[in-house]
């Protein structure tokens, strides 16, 4: 399916929920809508589905204007944050419901149900009722039913947000494999940059109802066109340091100079961006040392996020492994100029690491 939005706007009373937005989704691929709460993700998906009509602009499917066409007249499958299953029907009947409504022969329904249940690891539960399942299993049932429908457009609005960490990790990997078949145009909303990276495909970064950037996920991650995109597509948010352009490169507030070549049009005031994972704890040759004190050592999974106060500003470094640091403990972070982004005074990208595209 080819879905195109042309200058779509959504206003509710005096508020603008979606600013004029044009977007042509990649066909039969995954597009991730990435943004914080109230970025406009759900509003945009409801317009895509036909649940809401835009205040202005047009929606086209395969070249046909479907603006305002209600959802019941469209072939769309949807999965929400809160999984929705028919409580009085078995898991098998829940999954097969869309096929039965279309009059698909029983044998074909059974085969499709068992195939999807096997892919989502819920085959042993086909004769149970939803209430007899865990939350993660119920969400798998809702996903299987959406997949069974075989709709050319599938919309998933933060479908894993209410599951625990382990289940989210499992389902992210499974969904990526299922969507890789390219049988539908998939739109997946999330607040988590890591989820966008795992799903791959394309990513549209939204902020307060505005589309900031759209393109292949790896490209948007490695070459964010602005500070706002860089912060939205980094977890934790990218470290941003006030700096100035000098003859030898870019000077940080502590006097350190990063030997970076910027366009001739760049002004004097710039901002240096460094992702947490690019800051090194151990001392390495040719790296710029940034000494400071530990404000917080936050353990998350198998990484430790070190928050430190330094002469160049507050920094967060991602340190692989579980490490225990005392508050106020001296620490020196090390920055490689090759990992630095540079943005102009208006927040537009001036320089991205040349080797960024070679990394995962």
C-alpha positions in Angstrom: 0.0 0.0 0.0 1.2 3.5 -0.8 0.0 6.0 1.9 0.6 9.7 1.4 -0.2 12.6 3.6 -0.4 16.0 1.9 -0.2 19.1 4.2 -2.3 17.3 6.8 -3.4 19.5 9.8 -5.3 18.7 12.9 -6.8 21.3 15.2 -8.9 20.8 18.2 -10.5 24.0 19.5 -7.8 26.6 19.8 -5.0 23.9 19.9 -3.0 22.7 16.9 -2.3 19.0 17.4 -0.7 18.5 14.0 1.1 21.2 12.1 1.0 21.1 8.3 2.7 17.7 7.6 3.5 15.9 4.3 4.7 12.3 4.4 4.9 9.5 1.9 5.3 6.2 3.7 7.7 3.6 2.4 5.6 0.9 0.8 5.4 -2.6 2.4 7.9 -1.6 5.0 8.0 -0.4 8.6 7.7 3.3 9.4 8.4 4.2 13.1 6.7 7.3 14.5 9.2 8.4 17.1 8.5 11.1 19.6 7.8 12.0 23.2 4.3 11.9 24.7 2.0 14.5 22.9 4.3 14.6 19.9 1.3 13.9 17.7 1.9 10.2 17.0 -1.6 8.9 18.0 -3.3 11.9 16.3 -1.5 11.1 13.1 -2.3 7.4 13.3 -6.0 8.0 13.8 -6.0 10.1 10.6 -4.2 7.4 8.7 -6.8 4.8 9.9 -9.8 7.0 9.2 -10.8 7.2 12.8 -10.5 11.0 12.6 -10.6 13.4 9.7 -7.9 16.1 9.3 -8.8 19.7 9.8 -6.9 20.4 6.5 -4.9 18.6 3.9 -5.4 15.3 2.0 -4.9 11.6 2.7 -4.3 9.3 -0.3 -4.0 5.6 -0.6 -2.5 4.2 -3.8 -3.3 7.6 -5.4 -6.9 7.7 -4.3 -8.1 10.5 -2.1 -9.6 8.9 1.1 -9.7 12.0 3.3 -12.6 11.6 5.7 -13.4 8.1 4.6 -14.4 6.2 7.8 -12.3 3.3 9.1 -15.0 0.8 8.4 -14.6 1.5 4.7 -10.8 0.9 4.8 -8.8 -2.3 5.1 -6.8 -1.4 8.2 -5.5 -3.5 11.2 -4.8 -1.8 14.5 -3.1 -2.7 17.8 -3.2 -0.4 20.8 -1.3 0.1 24.1 -4.2 -1.7 25.8 -4.6 -5.1 24.2 -8.2 -5.7 23.1 -9.5 -9.3 22.8 -12.9 -10.8 22.8 -13.2 -12.2 26.4 -15.8 -14.9 25.7 -13.9 -16.3 22.7 -10.9 -18.7 22.8 -7.5 -17.6 21.7 -8.0 -19.5 18.4 -11.3 -17.8 17.7 -9.9 -14.4 18.6 -7.1 -14.8 16.1 -9.3 -16.2 13.4 -12.2 -13.7 13.8 -11.1 -11.4 10.9 -10.8 -14.4 8.6 -14.2 -15.8 9.5 -15.9 -12.4 8.9 -14.5 -12.5 5.3 -15.9 -16.0 4.9 -12.5 -17.8 4.6 -13.0 -21.6 4.6 -12.6 -23.2 8.0 -9.5 -25.3 7.0 -7.7 -22.2 5.8 -8.6 -20.3 9.0 -7.2 -23.1 11.2 -4.0 -23.2 9.2 -3.5 -19.5 9.4 -4.3 -19.4 13.1 -1.9 -22.2 13.9 0.9 -20.6 11.8 0.6 -17.2 13.5 0.3 -18.8 17.0 3.5 -20.7 16.4 5.3 -17.5 15.2 4.2 -15.7 18.4 4.7 -18.6 20.7 1.1 -18.9 21.9 0.2 -22.2 20.2 -0.2 -24.1 23.5 -2.9 -21.6 24.6 -5.3 -21.7 21.5 -8.1 -23.3 23.5 -7.9 -21.0 26.5 -9.8 -17.8 27.1 -7.9 -14.5 27.2 -8.5 -14.1 30.9 -6.4 -17.2 31.5 -3.4 -15.7 29.9 -0.7 -13.3 31.1 -0.6 -9.7 29.9 2.2 -10.5 27.4 0.4 -13.5 26.1 -2.8 -11.5 25.6 -0.9 -8.8 23.7 0.5 -11.6 21.4 -3.1 -12.7 20.8 -4.1 -9.1 19.8 -1.0 -8.9 17.5 -1.8 -12.3 15.9 -5.4 -11.2 15.2 -4.1 -8.0 13.5 -1.7 -10.1 11.4 -4.4 -12.6 10.5 -6.4 -9.8 9.0 -3.7 -9.4 6.3 -4.6 -5.8 5.9 -2.3 -3.7 3.6 -2.0 -1.1 6.4 -1.2 -2.1 9.9 -1.0 0.5 12.7 0.5 -0.2 16.1 0.3 2.5 18.7 2.9 1.7 21.4 1.8 -1.9 21.6 4.5 -3.0 24.0 4.5 0.0 26.5 2.5 -1.8 29.2 4.6 -5.0 29.2 7.6 -5.7 31.4 11.1 -5.2 30.1 11.8 -8.9 29.3 8.6 -9.3 27.3 9.1 -6.1 25.4 12.6 -7.3 24.4 11.2 -10.6 23.2 8.3 -9.1 21.2 10.5 -6.4 19.6 12.7 -9.0 18.0 9.7 -11.1 17.0 7.9 -8.2 15.4 11.0 -7.2 13.5 11.1 -10.6 12.0 7.4 -10.7 11.2 7.4 -7.3 9.5 10.5 -8.1 7.5 8.3 -10.2 5.2 7.0 -6.9 3.7 3.4 -8.0 3.3 2.0 -4.8 4.7 2.8 -1.1 5.2 3.4 -1.0 8.9 3.3 2.2 11.1 4.6 1.7 14.6 4.5 4.5 17.3 7.0 4.6 20.1 8.7 6.9 22.5 11.8 4.8 22.6 14.8 5.3 20.2 16.0 1.8 20.9 12.8 0.4 19.6 13.1 2.3 16.4 16.6 1.0 15.9 15.6 -2.6 16.5 12.7 -2.4 14.1 14.8 -0.7 11.4 12.9 0.4 8.3 12.2 4.1 8.2 11.7 6.6 11.0 9.6 9.8 11.2 10.7 12.0 14.2 7.8 14.1 15.6 7.9 16.9 18.1 4.8 18.8 19.3 2.8 18.0 16.2 5.6 18.8 13.7 7.5 16.3 11.5 11.2 17.0 12.0 12.8 14.4 9.8 11.8 11.2 7.8 14.1 8.7 6.2 15.8 5.3 6.6 16.2 4.7 10.4 19.9 4.3 10.3 20.3 7.5 8.3 18.1 9.5 10.6 20.0 8.2 13.6 23.5 8.8 12.3 22.7 12.1 10.5 20.0 13.9 12.5 19.2 17.2 10.7 18.8 19.2 13.9 19.4 19.2 17.6 15.8 18.4 18.3 16.1 15.2 16.2 19.4 14.3 17.8 17.9 14.6 21.3 14.8 12.7 20.3 16.8 9.9 18.8 19.2 9.4 21.7 18.5 7.6 25.0 19.7 9.2 27.2 19.4 12.5 25.2 22.6 13.6 23.4 25.0 15.6 25.5 25.1 19.2 24.1 28.0 21.6 24.8 28.2 25.3 24.0 31.3 25.9 21.8 32.7 28.3 19.3 34.4 27.9 16.0 38.1 28.7 15.9 40.9 28.6 13.3 41.9 25.1 14.6 38.5 23.7 14.8 35.9 23.9 17.6 36.8 25.2 21.1 34.9 23.9 24.2 34.3 26.0 27.3 37.3 24.6 29.1 39.6 25.6 26.2 39.9 22.2 24.7 39.9 22.3 20.9 38.3 19.6 18.7 40.1 19.5 15.3 37.0 19.5 13.2 36.5 21.1 9.7 33.2 23.0 9.4 31.6 24.6 6.4 32.7 28.1 5.5 29.2 29.4 6.2 29.3 28.3 9.8 29.0 31.1 12.3 31.1 31.5 15.4 28.7 30.1 18.0 28.0 26.4 17.6 26.9 23.4 19.7 28.8 20.2 20.0 26.7 17.0 20.5 28.1 13.8 21.9 26.1 10.6 22.5 26.5 9.0 25.9 27.9 5.8 24.4 30.7 7.8 22.7 32.2 9.1 26.0 35.0 6.9 27.2 35.8 6.3 30.9 39.3 4.8 30.3 42.1 7.0 29.1 43.0 6.5 25.5 45.6 8.3 23.3 44.4 11.3 21.2 41.2 11.7 23.3 40.2 15.0 24.9 40.0 14.5 28.8 37.1 16.1 30.6 37.6 16.0 34.3 34.7 16.3 36.8 32.8 14.7 39.6 30.1 12.0 39.7 26.6 13.3 40.3 24.9 9.9 39.8 25.7 6.4 38.7 22.6 4.8 37.3 22.6 1.1 36.6 20.2 0.1 33.7 20.4 -3.5 32.5 24.0 -4.3 31.8 25.2 -0.7 31.5 26.0 2.1 34.0 25.0 5.6 33.1 27.4 8.0 34.8 26.2 11.6 35.3 29.0 14.0 35.9 29.6 17.7 36.4 32.5 19.0 34.3 33.9 22.4 33.2 32.2 21.9 29.8 28.8 21.2 31.4 26.7 18.3 32.7 27.6 15.1 30.9 26.1 11.6 30.8 28.4 8.7 29.8 27.2 5.1 29.0 29.7 2.7 30.7 29.3 -1.0 29.7 29.0 -3.2 32.7 27.7 -2.7 36.3 29.9 -0.2 38.2 29.5 1.3 41.6 30.7 5.0 42.0 30.4 7.3 45.0 28.7 10.6 44.7 31.3 13.4 44.2 33.9 10.9 43.2 36.4 12.4 40.8 36.1 11.0 37.3 37.6 11.9 33.9 35.5 11.3 30.7 37.3 11.1 27.4 36.0 12.5 24.1 37.1 11.6 20.6 36.6 14.4 18.2 35.7 11.8 15.6 32.5 11.1 17.6 31.3 14.7 17.8 28.3 16.3 16.0 28.3 20.0 15.5 25.1 22.2 15.1 24.9 25.9 14.2 23.3 28.6 16.3 19.8 27.7 14.9 20.2 24.1 15.8 20.8 22.7 12.2 23.4 20.0 11.6 26.8 21.3 10.4 29.0 18.2 10.9 28.3 14.5 11.6 30.9 11.8 12.5 32.3 10.4 9.2 32.4 6.9 10.7 28.9 7.1 12.2 27.3 5.2 9.4 29.7 2.3 10.0 28.3 1.7 13.5 25.3 -0.2 14.7 
